[in-house]
Amino acid sequence: MFKLLGAVFILLSTTWVGFEASKYLSERPRQLRLLRSALQSLEAEIMFGHTPLHEATRKLSKQLQKPVSWIFETFSEKLTTEETTVKEAWEKSLDEVWKLTAFRHGEYEVMKQFGENLGRHDLHTQQKHIILALTHLEREEEDARDKQFRYEKMAKSLGVLSGLLLIILLV
């Protein structure tokens, strides 16, 4: 009886691990689409609304889904409450929120580079930097979708099959 219960527990736990890995693979492209959409909205706020940066990011944070909204919310908060530069506020907000997202190092570098130029130039140069960041994020999203397509089903199957292998080895 205990062997059967143990086998079911092993199978359920390894299957859960496989599905969590699969979830991570599907979450990354979704969050990248949200981030690209956020940057496009930020561009519109800056270019056409002439909205101050802290207010534009605060508005964005209310429109977006989590965890991407947290980046902009934290950034806006740091701009209004702390005496800091835009670059430092952006990097601090990225560092605080990044571990809560499904993003990888490539996206971090793109967003960090974007933050270095944020608020430092005129509107048209700022727009060019946003377009550059969008291009890089689009490339990262294609890579994420490719990895999702390749490995999502494999991660689920591997979870189930590794559980079965463990059960066979232990019985």
C-alpha positions, 0 to 999 in steps of 0.5 A, a space after each residue: 500500500 505504501 509503495 503504491 502511495 509513494 509511486 503516485 506521489 513520485 509520479 505526481 511531483 515529477 509531472 508537476 515539475 515538468 508542467 512548471 517548466 513548460 509553464 515557464 517556456 510559455 510564459 516568457 513569450 507572453 511577457 515579452 509581448 506585454 513588454 513590447 506593448 508597454 514600450 509602444 504605449 510609452 512611446 505614444 505617451 511621450 511622443 503624442 501626449 507629451 506626458 512626463 516620464 513618471 506620470 506616463 509610467 504610472 499610467 502604463 503600470 495601471 494598464 498592464 498585466 503583472 509582472 510587467 506592470 510592476 517594472 513600470 510601477 516601481 520605476 514611477 515610484 522611484 522617480 517620484 519618491 527618491 532623489 535619483 537619476 532616471 537611469 538609476 531608478 530604471 536599473 533599481 526597478 529592473 533589479 527588484 522586479 526581474 526575478 519575478 518575471 520569466 525574462 532572461 539575461 538577453 531581455 535584461 540587457 536590452 531593457 538596461 540599455 534602454 534605461 540608459 537613454 531614457 529621458 536623456 534625449 529629445 523626443 525624436 531621439 527617444 523614439 528611435 531608442 524605443 524603436 531599437 529596444 522594440 526591435 531587440 525585444 521582437 528578436 528575443 520574442 521570436 527566440 522565446 517562441 521557438 524554444 517554446 515550440 521546441 521544448 514545451 511538450 518535451 518538458 511535460 513528457 520528461 516530467 511524466 517519464 522521469 517519474 515513471 523511471 524513478 518508480 521502476 528503479 525504486 520498485 
